[in-house]
Amino acid sequence: MNSHAWRWIPNALTCVRILLIVPFASALMVQEYRYALMIFAIASVTDGLDGFLARRFNWRSRFGAVADPLADKALLITAYLMLTYTSVFPLWLFALVLGRDLLIVGGALVYHYCIGRFDMEPSMPGKLNTLVQICVVLGTIIILAGLPVQPMWLNVGVWLVAVSAVVSGAHYIVIWSARAWRARES
């Protein structure tokens, strides 16, 4: 069996994750938290599986390199949007999470058009921020689904997301400003 014939699977899993965004948002909107939790779990499994397959069998593609992180980000932004819309999270938290992402994308575009080509690489603070965001969404949905978790973790999670968003956003600004400065100097 030719493994090359199966290289479409990671991209298909990414597409499944993109398609799960609408039912996930709907479940959060109507407060069907156990259903939302199930969808989030399926999305998480597809994310892990597509990454594993792409690395293990070298089934990487340009589409996957772009679509995979966008699918992850779209799912997270949807979670924060819906949990804010339903008054679970404060509006300022959603504004901070979205603002950080817009700042990074905007900075990348400015760098690309004013300085030159670059390869966006996630930083350690950026990866930590994503992990914190995922854990807080997961923990929040678990609490809302009525599963046995201490509700105090919701408040702690909100502040963890806020601090990690500010720290990782500032880190990206410092790193990419320094790169831009060096590129301009040379």
N, C-alpha and C positions, 0 to 999 in steps of 0.2 A: 504494500500500500504506500503510495506516494504522499508524504506528509505535506508536500507543497500544495496539494489540491485542497488542503484544509485551512490554508492561511487566511481565509475570509472570516473564520470563526471569531477572532477577537473583535473585528469591526462589527460583526453582527451583534455580539454581546454589548458593545457600546451603543449600538442603535436601540437595542432592547431597553437599556438604561435610559436613554433619551425618551423613549415611548412611555416609560413608567412615570415620568414627571407629572403628566396630567392626572392620572388616577391618584398619585401620591398627594398632589395639591388638593384634589377634590376630597380625599379622605380627611385631610387636615381641616379643610373648610367646614365639613359637616360633622367634625369632631368624632370621626370613626377611627380612634387612635390605634386600636388593635390591627385594623386593616392597614393603616398607614405604616405601622411598625412592620407588618409582613412585607409590604412593598419596599420599605427601606432596607429590610434584610435581603430581599431578592436583588435589589440594586447593588448592595454591598458585595454579595456573592459574585454577581456578574462582573463587577469592577475588579475584584481580586482574581477571578478566573481569566478575564481577558488579559490582564497584566502578566499573569503567570504564563499563559500560552504564548503571548508575544515574545517574552524573554526566553522561555524554555526552548521553543522551536524556531526562534528568530522570525516570527511572523509579524514583524513590525511593518508599518506602512505610514506614509505621510498623513493619510486620513486619520489613522488611529492616533498619531502623535498630536494632532490638533483636536480631534473630536473627543478623545478620552478625557483630557482635563476639562474641556468645556462641558461635557456631560456631568462630570463630578461637580463642577462649580454651579451649573444650572440647578442640579438637585439640591445643593446646599442653599443657594440663594432662594429657591422656591420654599424650602423648609423655613428659613428665617422670615421670608415674606408672609407666609401663611400663619406662622405662629405669632407674628406681630399683628397681622390683620385680625386674628381671633383673640387678641389682647393677652396672649400668653407671655410674649416678650415685649419689652418696652420699645417704642418707636426709635429712640435714640440708638438702641443696639443694632437694629436693622440698618439705620443710616450709617453707623460706623462700619459694619460688615460690608455693606455695598460700597460705601465711600472708599474703603481700603482697596477693594477690587478695582474700582474705577480709577483710582489713583495709580495703581500698578499698570493697568492697561493703557491709561493715558500717558504715563511716563514712558512705557515701551514704545508707543506710537511716536512720541516726540523724539525719543532717542533714534528710532528707525529713520525718521524723515529729516532730522537735523544733524545727526552724527553719523549714522551708518548702520549696517546690518549687525545684528546681535543674536545670540542664542539665549533664549530665556531659560534660566535654570532655577528651579525652586531652591530657596535658601533653607537653612535649618530652622530659623524662626518662622519662615513661611510654612514649612511642613508641620511644625509644631502647632501653628495657628489652625491649619486645616484639621489636624487630629483633634484639637480642642473643640473646634466647631462641630465636627462629626459626633464626638462623645457627648457634647451638650445637647445636640438635637436628639440623639438616641436616648439619652437619659431623660430628657424632657418628655419625649413621646412615651417612654416606659412609665413615667410618673402619671401622665395623663391617661394612659391605658388602664390605670388602676393596679398595676403590678407592684409588688412590695419593694419600694424604694423610698428613702426618706425625702420628702418634698423640699427640705432645706437645700438640697443639692441644686435645685433650680436657681435660687439666688446666687449661690456660689458659682454655678456655671455661667450665668450672665456676666459676672465680673471677670471670670477667667477668659471668656471670649473677648470682652472689651480690652483687657490688658494685652492679650496675645495679638489682637488686631492692631493695636497702637504700636506695640513693639515691632512686630513683623513689617508693618507699613513703614515705620521709621527706618528700619534696617534696609529695606529695599531702596528708599530714598537716598540714604547715605551711600550704599554700594554703587547704585547706578549713577549718582551724581559724581562720584569719584571716577568711575569709568568714563563718563562723558568728559570730565575735566582732563583726564589723561589723553583721551582720543583727540581732543581739541588742541592739546599742547604738542602732539606729535605730528 
